Amino acid sequence: MANTASAAKQARGALRRRAVNRLLLDHARTAQKKLIALITAGKKDEAAKLFPELQRRLDRAAKGKAIHRNRSARIKSRIAHKLR
């Protein structure tokens, strides 16, 4: 439990940020799983159509600092190589 009012306020903010960050990451991971499933099934043309959605979700997560921008770039790069 927080000892001061400012610490309590920080704790409330942290809970809100955590909820938003988890949502951003969940959406990004779901998009990534869909893409990898399509790639392993040999449906690269369908996966290529969904790739911009993954990029958008990863960029948004990186913009909100839910993940590091380099991690976002690394994931996008690895998926792009698999799409070739």
C-alpha positions in Angstrom: 0.0 0.0 0.0 1.2 3.5 -0.8 2.5 5.6 2.0 1.7 9.0 0.5 -0.9 10.5 -1.8 1.5 10.9 -4.6 2.6 7.3 -4.4 -1.1 6.2 -4.5 -1.6 8.3 -7.6 1.5 6.8 -9.2 0.2 3.3 -8.4 -3.2 4.1 -10.0 -1.5 5.4 -13.1 0.8 2.4 -13.3 -2.3 0.1 -13.3 -3.8 2.0 -16.2 -0.6 2.0 -18.2 -0.2 -1.7 -17.5 -3.7 -2.4 -18.9 -3.1 -0.4 -22.0 0.4 -2.0 -22.6 -1.0 -5.5 -22.2 -3.7 -4.8 -24.7 -1.2 -3.4 -27.2 1.1 -6.4 -26.7 -1.8 -8.9 -26.9 -3.0 -7.5 -30.2 0.6 -7.5 -31.6 1.2 -11.1 -30.5 -2.1 -12.3 -32.0 -1.3 -10.7 -35.3 2.1 -12.3 -35.2 0.7 -15.7 -34.5 -1.8 -15.4 -37.4 1.0 -14.5 -39.8 3.3 -17.3 -38.7 0.5 -19.8 -38.9 -0.2 -18.7 -42.5 3.4 -18.8 -43.4 3.9 -22.3 -42.1 0.7 -23.4 -43.9 2.3 -22.2 -47.1 -0.1 -19.3 -47.6 2.4 -16.6 -48.1 0.2 -14.4 -50.3 -2.5 -14.2 -47.6 0.2 -13.6 -45.0 1.6 -10.7 -47.1 -1.8 -9.1 -47.0 -1.9 -9.3 -43.2 1.7 -8.1 -42.7 0.8 -4.3 -42.7 -1.5 -5.0 -39.8 1.3 -6.5 -37.8 3.5 -3.6 -38.7 0.9 -1.2 -37.5 0.3 -3.0 -34.2 4.0 -3.3 -33.5 4.6 0.4 -34.3 1.8 1.4 -32.0 3.2 -0.7 -29.2 6.7 0.8 -29.7 5.3 4.3 -29.9 3.5 3.8 -26.5 6.7 2.2 -25.1 5.0 -1.1 -24.4 8.0 -2.7 -26.2 11.3 -1.2 -27.3 11.4 0.1 -30.9 14.3 -2.1 -31.8 12.4 -5.2 -30.7 9.5 -4.1 -32.9 11.9 -3.6 -35.8 13.5 -7.0 -35.2 10.1 -8.8 -35.2 9.1 -7.1 -38.4 12.4 -7.9 -40.1 12.2 -11.6 -39.2 8.6 -11.9 -40.4 9.6 -10.0 -43.7 12.4 -12.5 -44.3 10.0 -15.4 -43.8 7.6 -13.9 -46.4 10.3 -14.0 -49.1 
